[in-house]
C-alpha cells in the first residue's frame, strides 16, 4: 500500500511539473511572438517609408480585394447591431421617461465611439485577415517566400507593406460607412417608435464633435495595422502543411481581436483623459 501511494504521489508530482513547464513554455512563447510582431511592425513601417516603392499594383489589388469582401457584411452587421442593442433596447426605457429625443446623443457613444470601430475591426479581421493569413501561409508552405529571398526580393516590402497600408486605409474608410449605417439604425428606431427626428438630430449634433469622428477613424486605422501585422506574421511563420495553415488562420484571428480590444481600451482611456469634454452630456 505504501509503495502504491508513493507511486501515485510521484506520478502526480510528475504531471504537476509537466503542467508548470508547459505553462512557462506557453508564456515565453507569447512574449517571443509579441516581440517578433513588434519587430515586424518596425520593419514594415521602415520598408514603407524607404524607397523604392514597387508595391503600387499590389496595394491597389489588396485594397480592392478587402473592400469588395468586407463592405456588405460590415453594413449589415452595423445596422443590425445598432438597431437591436442601442436602438430598440435603449428607446424603450427612454420612451417611458419621455426622453426619446436623447437617443441621438446616445448614438454618439455607441455608433461613433464604440460599435462602428469594433464591428469594422471584427469584420476586417474575420474576412480580410483570414484571407491574408491563408495566402501567405500557403506561400510559406510552398517555399515561395524562401524563393523570393533567394532571388533578392524582400517579402516584407513586396508582400507585407501593401497589405499593411491597404488594411489601414480600408478600415478607416469602412469606419465611416459603419458610422453612417449605425446612425441610420438610430433613425429607424426613432421612426419605429413614431417619433419625429428633430430631437434625435438635435441631441446628436449637440453631443457629437470633430474629436469623436477623428478619434474613431484614427482608432480604426490603427486597428487595421494591428490586424495586418498579426495576420502577416502568422501566415509567414506557418508550418506543418495544410493543417498548419489552418491553425495559423485561427490563431491570427484570435490574436488580432485580442490586440484590437486591448488597444481599444488604451486608446479610449487616453482620448477621454486628454479630452474631458467628451464625457459631458449636453
C-alpha positions as a printed Julia matrix, in Angstrom:
282×3 Matrix{Float64}:
   0.0    0.0     0.0
   2.83   2.33    0.88
   4.6    1.64   -2.4
   1.4    2.25   -4.32
   0.88   5.56   -2.55
   4.4    6.66   -3.31
   3.93   5.73   -6.98
   0.74   7.79   -7.18
   2.43  10.71   -5.45
   5.38  10.57   -7.82
   3.01  10.4   -10.81
   1.09  13.42   -9.54
   4.29  15.37   -8.95
   5.49  14.48  -12.46
   2.23  15.67  -14.0
   2.36  18.87  -11.96
   5.92  19.52  -13.12
   4.93  18.91  -16.73
   1.95  21.26  -16.39
   4.1   24.02  -14.88
   6.72  23.52  -17.59
   4.05  23.71  -20.29
   2.61  26.9   -18.79
   6.07  28.52  -18.59
   6.8   27.46  -22.18
   3.48  28.92  -23.37
   4.17  32.18  -21.55
   7.63  32.51  -23.06
   6.17  31.71  -26.49
   3.63  34.52  -26.11
   6.36  37.04  -25.24
   8.55  35.78  -28.09
   5.73  36.11  -30.62
   4.79  39.56  -29.31
   8.38  40.7   -29.7
   8.57  39.23  -33.2
   5.38  41.07  -34.2
   6.75  44.35  -32.86
   9.94  43.83  -34.88
   7.84  43.05  -37.96
   5.84  46.25  -37.37
   9.01  48.36  -37.21
  10.45  46.71  -40.32
   7.17  47.19  -42.18
   6.96  50.91  -41.36
  10.61  51.38  -42.31
  10.12  49.49  -45.59
   7.0   51.54  -46.38
   8.9   54.82  -45.93
  12.14  53.82  -47.63
  12.33  53.87  -51.45
  11.86  52.19  -53.86
   8.1   51.64  -53.84
   7.42  48.61  -56.07
   4.18  47.58  -54.4
   1.73  50.05  -56.0
  -0.18  47.47  -58.04
  -0.28  45.01  -55.13
  -1.56  47.79  -52.84
  -4.44  48.58  -55.2
  -5.27  44.88  -55.55
  -5.31  44.34  -51.78
  -7.38  47.49  -51.22
  -9.98  46.44  -53.79
  -9.98  42.85  -52.55
 -10.55  43.83  -48.91
 -13.18  46.46  -49.73
 -15.07  44.06  -52.0
 -15.23  41.34  -49.34
 -15.94  43.49  -46.28
 -18.32  46.31  -47.2
 -21.57  44.32  -47.31
 -21.09  42.2   -44.15
 -19.96  45.35  -42.35
 -23.01  47.39  -43.29
 -25.47  44.62  -42.43
 -23.74  43.87  -39.11
 -23.51  47.52  -38.08
 -27.12  48.29  -38.93
 -28.48  45.17  -37.2
 -26.36  45.61  -34.07
 -27.11  49.33  -33.71
 -30.81  48.82  -34.33
 -31.05  45.97  -31.83
 -28.97  46.88  -28.79
 -28.67  50.68  -28.53
 -31.64  51.35  -30.8
 -34.69  49.37  -29.72
 -33.46  48.38  -26.26
 -32.49  51.93  -25.29
 -35.51  53.52  -26.94
 -37.93  51.59  -24.71
 -36.73  52.97  -21.34
 -36.19  56.41  -22.85
 -39.78  56.47  -24.08
 -41.04  55.57  -20.59
 -39.27  58.63  -19.18
 -40.34  60.83  -22.1
 -36.75  61.34  -23.23
 -36.7   59.52  -26.54
 -35.11  62.59  -28.13
 -31.93  61.74  -26.13
 -31.42  58.7   -28.35
 -29.38  60.82  -30.77
 -26.85  61.7   -28.07
 -26.7   58.06  -27.02
 -25.78  57.04  -30.57
 -22.72  59.3   -30.43
 -21.39  56.91  -27.79
 -22.5   53.69  -29.45
 -22.31  54.16  -33.22
 -19.37  56.57  -33.44
 -17.15  55.71  -30.5
 -17.84  52.02  -29.96
 -19.9   49.88  -32.35
 -18.61  51.38  -35.6
 -14.89  50.82  -34.91
 -15.34  47.45  -33.18
 -17.58  45.94  -35.86
 -15.21  47.24  -38.53
 -12.25  45.54  -36.83
 -14.13  42.26  -36.33
 -15.3   42.1   -39.94
 -11.91  43.04  -41.39
 -10.1   40.53  -39.17
 -12.6   37.78  -39.88
 -12.77  38.31  -43.64
  -9.62  40.03  -44.9
  -7.32  38.91  -42.08
  -8.06  35.24  -42.61
  -7.53  35.62  -46.36
  -4.14  37.28  -45.8
  -3.0   34.6   -43.36
  -4.14  31.76  -45.62
  -2.47  33.33  -48.68
   0.88  33.97  -47.01
   0.71  30.66  -45.14
   0.21  28.75  -48.39
   3.16  30.61  -49.93
   5.27  29.75  -46.89
   4.35  26.06  -47.12
   5.18  26.02  -50.85
   8.5   27.75  -50.01
   7.67  30.7   -52.24
   8.82  33.15  -49.57
  12.21  31.45  -49.37
  12.45  31.56  -53.17
  11.77  35.3   -53.16
  14.59  35.88  -50.69
  16.93  33.78  -52.82
  16.04  35.98  -55.81
  16.81  39.11  -53.78
  13.16  40.18  -53.39
  12.23  41.5   -49.95
   8.98  39.76  -48.83
   8.25  42.49  -46.31
   8.39  45.33  -48.84
   6.59  43.42  -51.6
   4.04  41.41  -49.59
   3.62  42.81  -46.08
   3.76  46.55  -46.8
   0.92  46.63  -49.39
  -1.33  44.59  -47.08
  -0.38  46.81  -44.13
  -1.24  50.02  -45.99
  -4.35  48.58  -47.64
  -5.88  47.44  -44.35
  -5.13  50.77  -42.69
  -6.86  52.68  -45.49
  -9.78  50.26  -45.8
 -10.56  50.16  -42.06
 -10.64  53.96  -41.9
 -12.95  54.1   -44.92
 -15.2   51.3   -43.66
 -15.46  53.0   -40.27
 -17.1   55.99  -41.97
 -19.6   53.65  -43.64
 -20.21  51.91  -40.31
 -20.92  55.23  -38.58
 -23.38  56.26  -41.29
 -25.28  52.99  -41.17
 -25.16  52.95  -37.36
 -26.81  56.36  -37.24
 -29.3   55.15  -39.86
 -30.26  52.41  -37.42
 -30.89  55.06  -34.77
 -33.16  56.94  -37.19
 -35.01  53.69  -37.9
 -35.51  53.14  -34.16
 -36.99  56.63  -33.79
 -39.37  56.01  -36.68
 -40.41  52.63  -35.27
 -41.46  54.45  -32.08
 -43.33  57.05  -34.18
 -41.14  59.94  -33.08
 -40.07  62.97  -35.05
 -36.41  63.15  -35.98
 -35.89  66.73  -34.77
 -34.95  65.74  -31.22
 -32.73  62.9   -32.45
 -30.63  65.16  -34.66
 -30.6   67.97  -32.06
 -29.06  65.79  -29.35
 -26.85  64.01  -31.9
 -25.2   67.21  -33.12
 -25.05  68.79  -29.67
 -23.09  65.82  -28.28
 -21.05  64.85  -31.35
 -17.76  66.6   -32.03
 -14.92  66.52  -34.5
 -12.84  64.77  -31.84
 -15.31  61.88  -31.78
 -15.03  61.48  -35.54
 -11.27  61.71  -35.92
 -10.77  59.58  -32.83
 -12.97  56.85  -34.28
 -11.21  56.94  -37.66
  -7.74  57.03  -36.12
  -8.57  54.11  -33.84
  -9.85  52.09  -36.82
  -6.73  52.92  -38.83
  -4.54  51.5   -36.07
  -6.9   48.51  -35.84
  -6.08  47.83  -39.49
  -2.35  47.98  -38.8
  -2.68  45.56  -35.87
  -4.73  43.09  -37.9
  -2.37  43.24  -40.87
   0.79  42.73  -38.82
  -0.66  39.82  -36.83
  -2.09  38.07  -39.89
   1.06  38.58  -41.98
   3.24  37.29  -39.16
   1.15  34.17  -38.58
   0.98  33.5   -42.31
   4.73  33.93  -42.86
   5.58  31.67  -39.9
   3.08  28.92  -40.67
   4.38  25.36  -40.7
   3.04  21.83  -40.81
   1.35  21.71  -44.21
  -2.32  22.49  -44.81
  -3.23  21.76  -41.2
  -0.59  24.25  -40.07
  -2.08  26.94  -42.31
  -5.5   26.3   -40.77
  -4.05  26.64  -37.26
  -2.28  29.85  -38.28
  -5.56  31.32  -39.57
  -7.38  30.51  -36.3
  -4.55  31.9   -34.17
  -4.28  35.04  -36.3
  -7.95  35.94  -35.85
  -7.88  35.35  -32.09
  -4.63  37.27  -31.52
  -5.72  40.12  -33.79
  -9.03  40.58  -31.96
  -7.34  40.42  -28.55
  -4.88  43.07  -29.73
  -7.71  45.21  -31.11
  -9.73  45.08  -27.89
  -6.67  45.76  -25.73
  -5.69  48.74  -27.87
  -9.31  49.97  -27.84
  -9.17  50.2   -24.04
  -5.85  52.07  -24.07
  -6.89  54.44  -26.85
 -10.27  55.21  -25.25
  -8.67  55.89  -21.86
  -6.1   58.25  -23.39
  -8.71  60.01  -25.55
 -11.05  60.65  -22.63
  -8.19  61.74  -20.36
  -6.91  64.26  -22.92
 -10.4   65.43  -23.94
 -12.53  65.52  -20.75
 -15.26  67.46  -22.55
 -16.23  64.22  -24.32
 -17.66  62.93  -21.03
 -20.02  65.9   -20.7
 -23.62  65.14  -21.68
 -25.22  68.08  -23.45
